[in-house]
Structures are given as C-alpha cells and as structure tokens.
Amino acid sequence: ASTLTQGLERIPDQLGYLVISEDGVLSSAGEMENDEHAAGVIMRMMQTAVKLCMNGSSEPFFKRMSGTLACCAVPQGGTES
C-alpha cells in the first residue's frame, strides 16, 4: 500500500475513499473509486473552507479535512424508510 493511503482500508465501516489534490484524484477505492464528481464537490468544499479560515494569514488553518457522507437513495415514487 502506498504511504498516501496507508491505513485507510482499516477505517471501520468505510465503503471507499478518495485522496485528491488540486489536480484531481490521486487515489481511490471502493464506492468512491474514480468518482470525479465527488472529488470536484469536495475540492470546492476545501476551497470554501480555506477562504473562510484564512483571516489574512498565509498559513492554512488545516492540513486535512475528513467527512462522513450519509445518504440514502429513494426510488422515484418510493418513500424513505
């Protein structure tokens, strides 16, 4: 395993991961494998967070951002259970 992704597979209950940079997806696996759309959304979240945190400082407030995506697909005409 690459140093970039070392340990990600051991995160409990994870369904996949994306490691991204400004240039795009660096590594991915599981349900997020090669998910360029999700990478774009996450990159915009990071850019927004940086703008909100900068406060004139040249140093970013964070080096990493992680999150949990909880969603459920509801079929058309169906109801959420």
C-alpha positions, 0 to 999 in steps of 0.5 A, a space after each residue: 500500500 502506498 504511504 498516501 493511503 496507508 491505513 485507510 482500508 482499516 477505517 471501520 465501516 468505510 465503503 471507499 475513499 478518495 485522496 485528491 489534490 488540486 489536480 484531481 484524484 490521486 487515489 481511490 477505492 471502493 464506492 468512491 473509486 474514480 468518482 470525479 464528481 465527488 472529488 470536484 464537490 469536495 475540492 470546492 468544499 476545501 476551497 470554501 473552507 480555506 477562504 473562510 479560515 484564512 483571516 489574512 494569514 498565509 498559513 492554512 488553518 488545516 492540513 486535512 479535512 475528513 467527512 462522513 457522507 450519509 445518504 440514502 437513495 429513494 426510488 422515484 415514487 418510493 418513500 424513505 424508510 
